[in-house]
Amino acid sequence: MHLARFPRVRLFPSPTPLEKLENFSRAVAGPNGGPEIWIKRDDCTVVATGGNKVRKLEWLIGEARAQGATHIVTQGAVQSNHVRQTAAVVRRFGMKCTALLEHRIETNDRDYLNSGNVLLDKLFACTIEYRASGLDMNAEAEKKGAELRAAGENVYVIPGGGSNPVGALGYVSCAQELMQQADEMGLKIDLLVTATGSAGTHAGLVVGLHGINAGVPVLGIGVRLPKDRQEANVHKLAEATAAYLGMQGGIPREAVEANCDYVGAGYGIPTEGMAKAVQLLAQEEGILLDPVYSGKAMAGMIDLIRTGKIGAAKTVVFLHTGGAVGLFGYTSYLEGAMA
Ligand SMILES: *Cc1c(COP(=O)(O)O)cnc(C)c1O
C-alpha cells in the first residue's frame, strides 16, 4: 500500500509511543497470570490534547485543501472528541469550522453540556449548532454544507468521527507504523484491542494489518451499537477503504471482530466498569483514559482478561484513542464513583 499517493497534511510527530504497562499488567492479571499489556499512545497526537481523530484529519484535511476548501462542516455528540480535534486543526490551516452537535444523551448536567470538549470547541471559535437526538446526522451535515455553499463558501463535509475511506487511511497508516515499531523492538503482538465507534479506526487497522499480512488480530470493543451492526459497519468501511486503496481481494468478514458487551445503558452513559478502568490506569500508570470510548474499551479488555477470554494472548496492545478532555464533562459521575 502506497499511501503517499493520497493528499495529506502532517499534524503530529510519529511514531506515537508504544509503551509497556508493567504495573497495570500486574494489577489486571488473575490468579493464573495474564498477558503483558502494552499501550499505543494515540492520545499523544499533540493537536488540542490529541486523540485518534488527528490521524484521520491528516488525510481528510489533506483532501479538503487539495479541493480548495475554506470551510469544514462536521458533526458529533455534544462531547465529541472528533469535533474538538477538527475545530482545532481547521484553525491551523486558516479555515472555518461549523459543527452540528447532537443531544445524543438526555441530560441537564452543566459539565456535560458546557465543559470538556464543548469548552474547547468554543475556544477554537467553532460555529456550533445543536440538533435533537435521532436525526441522520451525516445527512444534517450535508444539508448544512449545501446551505453554506449556496451562500458562496467552499465547503468540505467530514462525516461523524471522520469515518470514511479517506479518514480511515489514518489507521491504515497507524497499522503500518505499529508493526514497524514492534518489529524494531522485537515485540511479537498477539492481539490489538481498540474502542470502536464510528468504525474508521477499527476498519483502518484491519485494512492496514491485512494489507501487510501482519497476522495480528484486532478486537474492537463497541461503545454504541450491538455486535452484528457494529461488525457490519466496520466491514463495510474496511471494504470501501481497501477499494479506495486499490487493494485486490477485499477484506475477509472474519477479520472484523467486535465485542459489544460493555456499552452499558447506551452511548455516552457511564458505567461502573468504565470508572474503575479509568481509575486503575490513572493510578497504576499515570495515564488518563476517557469516559465514552477508551474507558469502556479498557473495562471490556480487563474483564475479558480476568475471565480468561483473552487467554491465549501473551502480548496485548491496547490502542489509546485519547479523549481524556471528556472526563471534565463527567465530573459529578466520576466524583461519585470515587466516593
Ligand atoms: C472517536 C473515538 C473513538 C472511536 O473511533 P472510531 O473511529 O469512531 O470508531 C475511540 N476513542 C476516542 C477517544 C474517540 O474520540
The ligand as an SDF file (V2000), in Angstrom:
LIG
                    3D

 15 15  0  0  0  0  0  0  0  0999 V2000
  -13.8940    8.6490   18.0990 C   0  0  0  0  0  0  0  0  0  0  0  0
  -13.2240    7.9540   19.2070 C   0  0  0  0  0  0  0  0  0  0  0  0
  -13.1010    6.5580   19.2200 C   0  0  0  0  0  0  0  0  0  0  0  0
  -13.7160    5.6700   18.1920 C   0  0  0  0  0  0  0  0  0  0  0  0
  -13.1040    5.7370   16.9470 O   0  0  0  0  0  0  0  0  0  0  0  0
  -13.9850    5.4590   15.6560 P   0  0  0  0  0  0  0  0  0  0  0  0
  -13.0410    5.6010   14.5470 O   0  0  0  0  0  0  0  0  0  0  0  0
  -15.0780    6.4900   15.6890 O   0  0  0  0  0  0  0  0  0  0  0  0
  -14.5630    4.0950   15.7700 O   0  0  0  0  0  0  0  0  0  0  0  0
  -12.3950    5.9610   20.2540 C   0  0  0  0  0  0  0  0  0  0  0  0
  -11.8760    6.6960   21.2460 N   0  0  0  0  0  0  0  0  0  0  0  0
  -11.9940    8.0350   21.2830 C   0  0  0  0  0  0  0  0  0  0  0  0
  -11.4080    8.7440   22.4420 C   0  0  0  0  0  0  0  0  0  0  0  0
  -12.6690    8.7040   20.2720 C   0  0  0  0  0  0  0  0  0  0  0  0
  -12.7780   10.0390   20.3270 O   0  0  0  0  0  0  0  0  0  0  0  0
  1  2  1  0
  2  3  1  0
  2 14  2  0
  3  4  1  0
  3 10  2  0
  4  5  1  0
  5  6  1  0
  6  7  2  0
  6  8  1  0
  6  9  1  0
 10 11  1  0
 11 12  2  0
 12 13  1  0
 12 14  1  0
 14 15  1  0
M  END
$$$$
